[in-house]
Amino acid sequence: MQGPWEFSETPLFYEAFCEKHDRYRSANSVLIRKGRLSASVSRVLDVGAGTGRTAEAALGRLGPEARVVCVEPSAAMRRAGKSRLIDSRIRWRTALPVRPASFDRILCGAAIWQMSPLAETLRRFAGLLREGGALCFNIPGLYLQEADAPGGGDDPHLLALPARVFRGRADGAISAYEPLTARLVEDALRAVGLRATAWSHRIRLKQEAYAAWLKIPVLTEHCWSGLSPQERARRIDGALGRVDRASWRWETWKGWTAWKLG
Ligand SMILES: C[S@@+](CC[C@H](N)C(=O)[O-])C[C@H]1O[C@@H](n2cnc3c(N)ncnc32)[C@H](O)[C@@H]1O
């Protein structure tokens, strides 16, 4: 894998963000609940496993004999996950396994929009599921072209920080990927024969959390590729000093639990 997920600094900024702010923790806890993980689920595939935070949320609900296969193409993220998450039920891989019908659950936390084309990704996931198994994934509403509701403070949409960082350029986190909508996702799930239920939840995204998230180098690669991740972080801190720190906005996440029925 090439690109900013491969930078050695990326897992450091990712983990610094996760240690202090609960965006991914709450997204993963809802994902695991909606995926109905339990002690009777024995084979789990976690795709886009990152530093292991989705798998970590799953482990507490699984029995001692369960297996969780974490697929993470970035060596830097995988290395961080392996050293952070020590559990004999976990295995790591760089790519999807190929044996059909071998998983009870496929989890994809905060990652599926990066796996384009979506239709092909869902076709492969559907093939890897056992009958009676489910795929469970989530996507921020903004990545589905859905606006978030205003929160509070002088900057209730959190626009001041990206205006300073991106300076009129599009937000790279969204613009680099296949344009998706909830409708497109549901049509694609139906096309591969999965029966999906949609769900959503929302969090308060605070200005400081937004700044810490933007420090993950993936988010600024499109505009600051010539700068080191440390210099990018320094500039983001500078921008944070000039915006209202007390501001926050809502962030809605949408998700689907898609069952493979006989
Ligand atoms: C935002 S992180 C989410 C990590 C983890 N699931 C969590 O919730 O903390 C997205 C991860 O997806 C991985 N990723 C990106 N493209 C991918 C692809 N095509 N296949 C599998 N994983 C991919 C990245 O390397 C990164 O580790």
The ligand as a Gaussian input file, in Angstrom:
#p B3LYP/6-31G(d) Opt

LIG

0 1
 C      -10.204000       5.376000       9.719000
 S       -9.241000       3.894000       9.769000
 C      -10.346000       2.818000      10.669000
 C       -9.600000       1.789000      11.492000
 C      -10.460000       0.979000      12.451000
 N      -11.474000       0.210000      11.764000
 C      -11.074000       1.875000      13.527000
 O      -12.300000       2.022000      13.556000
 O      -10.297000       2.460000      14.305000
 C       -9.366000       3.278000       8.098000
 C       -8.410000       2.129000       7.796000
 O       -8.774000       1.568000       6.525000
 C       -7.581000       1.136000       5.881000
 N       -7.803000       1.019000       4.424000
 C       -7.745000       1.986000       3.486000
 N       -8.001000       1.473000       2.264000
 C       -8.215000       0.146000       2.442000
 C       -8.530000      -0.933000       1.560000
 N       -8.686000      -0.744000       0.242000
 N       -8.696000      -2.175000       2.083000
 C       -8.571000      -2.385000       3.415000
 N       -8.279000      -1.391000       4.303000
 C       -8.100000      -0.144000       3.820000
 C       -6.559000       2.222000       6.252000
 O       -5.222000       1.772000       6.066000
 C       -6.938000       2.514000       7.701000
 O       -6.173000       1.743000       8.587000

